[in-house]
Amino acid sequence: CSVEDEFLNNDVFSPIAYLGSIIEAKKVVIVGTIVAIISDKMWYYDGCNHCKSKLEQKFETYDKEDGTTDVRDEKVYQCSNKDC
């Protein structure tokens, strides 16, 4: 039986507020409706492919030949989990 089948055939639903009361480790499915998007706030989540922790954008610097430091143009993302 797949996870999707278990979800579709399960008639036990709980409010999201009860997530904190789950004691044993299990997979949960959160169903919701987006009612608005605030365009000046970052609303998506960049997650690490390995541990699913949030990715943080870092700026990579380098030393130039004249002794000054500059920032590279490319975006660099780093996992926020120090153990990853």
C-alpha positions as CSV (number, residue, x, y, z in Angstrom):
1,C,0.0,0.0,0.0
2,S,1.5,3.3,-1.0
3,V,1.6,6.5,1.1
4,E,-0.9,8.1,-1.2
5,D,-3.3,5.2,-0.8
6,E,-3.0,5.4,3.0
7,F,-3.7,9.1,2.9
8,L,-6.7,8.7,0.6
9,N,-8.2,5.8,2.6
10,N,-7.6,7.3,6.0
11,D,-10.6,9.1,7.5
12,V,-8.7,10.4,10.6
13,F,-7.9,14.0,10.2
14,S,-6.6,16.4,12.9
15,P,-6.0,20.2,13.0
16,I,-2.5,21.3,12.3
17,A,-2.2,22.6,15.8
18,Y,-2.1,18.9,17.0
19,L,1.2,18.2,15.2
20,G,3.2,19.0,18.4
21,S,1.4,16.3,20.3
22,I,2.5,13.4,18.0
23,I,4.8,11.2,20.1
24,E,6.0,8.4,17.8
25,A,7.9,9.2,14.6
26,K,5.6,9.0,11.5
27,K,4.9,10.7,8.2
28,V,2.2,13.2,8.1
29,V,0.4,15.0,5.2
30,I,-0.5,18.6,5.6
31,V,-3.4,19.8,3.4
32,G,-3.9,23.5,3.1
33,T,-5.2,26.3,0.9
34,I,-3.1,29.4,-0.1
35,V,-5.3,32.4,0.3
36,A,-2.8,35.1,-0.4
37,I,0.9,35.6,-1.3
38,I,2.8,38.6,0.1
39,S,4.9,39.5,-2.8
40,D,7.6,41.4,-0.8
41,K,8.3,38.3,1.4
42,M,10.2,35.2,0.4
43,W,7.4,32.5,0.4
44,Y,9.2,29.5,-0.9
45,Y,11.6,27.1,1.0
46,D,15.0,26.1,-0.4
47,G,15.8,22.8,1.3
48,C,18.9,20.7,1.3
49,N,18.7,17.6,-0.9
50,H,20.4,15.5,1.8
51,C,18.8,16.5,5.2
52,K,15.9,18.9,4.1
53,S,17.2,21.8,6.3
54,K,16.9,25.3,5.0
55,L,19.5,26.5,2.5
56,E,21.1,29.9,3.1
57,Q,22.5,32.1,0.4
58,K,26.2,32.8,0.9
59,F,28.4,35.3,-0.9
60,E,31.7,33.8,-1.9
61,T,34.6,36.3,-1.8
62,Y,38.0,36.0,-3.5
63,D,41.2,38.0,-3.5
64,K,42.0,40.0,-6.6
65,E,45.5,40.4,-8.0
66,D,45.7,44.0,-6.6
67,G,45.2,42.7,-3.0
68,T,41.6,43.7,-2.7
69,T,38.7,41.4,-2.1
70,D,35.6,41.1,-4.3
71,V,32.4,39.1,-4.3
72,R,31.7,36.5,-7.0
73,D,28.6,37.0,-9.1
74,E,27.3,33.4,-8.8
75,K,24.9,32.5,-6.1
76,V,26.2,30.0,-3.5
77,Y,23.8,28.1,-1.2
78,Q,24.9,26.3,2.0
79,C,22.9,24.0,4.2
80,S,22.0,25.6,7.6
81,N,22.5,22.2,9.4
82,K,26.1,22.3,10.7
83,D,26.1,18.5,10.8
84,C,25.2,18.1,7.1
